[in-house]
Amino acid sequence: MNSKEHESVYLNHLKAIMNDFLRKNYRMTLNIPVNWSGRMTANLGKFTWKYKTETKELIPGTMKIVLSKKLLQTKNKRLVEAVAKHEALHYALYILGKPYSDGSNYFESELKKHGLESTSNFSSTRNGTTMRLGVKKRMWVWTCPGCGKIANASFGKTRKDYSRYMIQCCKMRLVENGWQELDEGQKYLIRQ
């Protein structure tokens, strides 16, 4: 099975899970598109729609759920299904006219009722999200030249020059290593 077929099959599986969740708990079906996004990195999923600015009226056909393609890389299937149900809950509450935003008391109580996690538990930071997924993350890295300990890692190339900073482990100046693929909890640069 090629990559596109795998994405399609897995997306259909997640749609079935969302539909089952909505049917059992809210007596409704998922009547909006669900798509993958390769550009979504900070969040794992999003319920979205467009509305007319002046009237705040929903523009028909713009409502959808978008899931991050990072979900395809993880072996944590429970987390993937929880993200899908979380986004389906946004949809259900929106349709029912109930508070549907992350952080609202009603939405958070519905999450607890269904045993789902709050957004703050799985997508509040890029690093936290990636680590929970158990996938490698691409980061701009500064390390100790002596022992290879990672002293600074960010999701974008930093403008700050860390080469003037000394690291305490080996009392040496930091070295810029550029883009690196880091594993969950990785503290040292793997020498090649």
N, C-alpha and C positions, 0 to 999 in steps of 0.2 A: 504494500500500500504506500503510495507516495505521500508527500507532506500535505498537499492540498486535500487529498481524500481523507487523511487522518484528521485534519482540522475540521472538515465537514462532518465526519462521523462523530467526533467528540462534541462538536457544537450541538448536533442533534440529540446526543445523549443528555447534555446539560439542559437543553430546552425541555426534554421529557421530564427531567427532575424538577424543573421550575413549574411546569404544567401540573405535575402531580402535587407539588407543594401548594400551589394556588387552588387547585380543585378541592383538596382535603381541608384546607384551612379557611378559604375565602369564597368557595363556590364560584370560582371564575376560571377562565382559561387565559393563557398568554396570547394576546392578539396583536402583538407588536414584533417587529424584527429583533433578532439577537445577532450581533456580529462580533467578529474578532477585531482587535486593533493592535498593530505592532508598535504604534507610537505611544501607547499608554504605558508609562513606566512608574509613575508615582502612585497610581491607584490600580486596583485589580479589576474593578468594574464600575460602571456608571449607568444610571437610569437618566435619560435625557430627552428633551423635547424642545421645540421652538414655539414662541408665541408672539403675537402682534404686540409691539411695544406700547402703542397708544391704548389698546383695550385690554391687554393682558389675556387675550383670547388665544387658546391653543390653535396652532396651525395644523390642520389635518395631515396625517401621514408623516409627521416629524418625530413622533414618540418612538424610542427604541432603547434597547439595552446593549451596551458595548462592554465586552470583556477583554482584558489584557491577554495578549498572546503569551505572556510569561506563565500563565496558568497551564499552557501546553507542556512546559518544561518540567513541571514539578511532579514528584512522586506522591505528594501529599494530597490524595484524592479527596479526603474529608474537607480540607480547606477549600479546594476548588468548588465542591458542591455547596459549601457554606457561603461562598462568595456569590454563586448563582442564585441561591435562595434569598440572600440579602438583597440583591438587586430586584428579584421578583417581588419581595416585600415592599420595596419602594413603589413599584408599579401598582400593586394591589391597593395600598393605602392612598395613592394618588387618585386612582379610579373611584375609590369609596369616599373621597373628599375628606379624609382624615389627615392629621399631620404626618408627613412622609419624609421629612428631612432628617439627615443624620444629626444626632444630638438632641432632637426634640424628645420630650419626656414620653409622649405616646409611642413614637417610633422605637425608642430604646426599650420600652416595656414590652412591645410586640416582639422585639428581638429575643429578649429574655424568655418570653412565653414559648417561643419555638426553639430555644436552645441555640440561637445563632449569635455570632460575635458582632460587637460594635465595630464600626469602621476604625475607631482608635486602636483596636486590637490587631488589625491586619493591614491597614494601608495609610497610617498617619505619616510615616516617613519612608523614603525610598529604601534606606538601608534596612529598616525593620521589615518591610514588605519582602524584599529579596531574601532576607535571611529566613523568614518564616516559610517561604516557598522552597527553600533548599536548593536554589539554583545559583550558578555563578553570577557574579556581578562585575561589570566592566567599570573600573575606577582608575582615576589618575593618582599615581602612588609616589610617595616620598619615603625613602627607607634609610636605615643606618647602614653605611657601607661595610662596617665590621661584621655584624651578626645577621643582617638582612631583616631586622625587625621593621615592620611597617609603622612609621611614625605619623603619617597623615595620608588619608585616602578620601577622595571626593568624586562625585559623579560627573564633574566637569573639570577641565583643565583650570587650575587656579592661576590667578594673576600674581598672587603673592609668591615671592622668591624665598623658599624655605632653606636654601643652601647656606644661608648665614646663621641658621640655628644649629645648636649642638644638641645631640641626643645623649641622655644620661647613661644609657647602657654601656656604650663603648667610648664615650667622650669624643665623638667625631661629628663632623658637619653632615647634615642630611644630603642625600643624593636623590635627584629626580629620576624616577624610573619610567615615567610615562604611563600609557594605558596598560592595565593588567587585568586579567580575569581572576577574581578572588573567590575562594570558597567561603561558605558560611563559617564565621568565627576565625578566619585565617589571620594570624598575627605576624607571621614571618613570610618573607618573599622566598619562594621555592627557587633555588639556584638551578640553572640549566647548564 
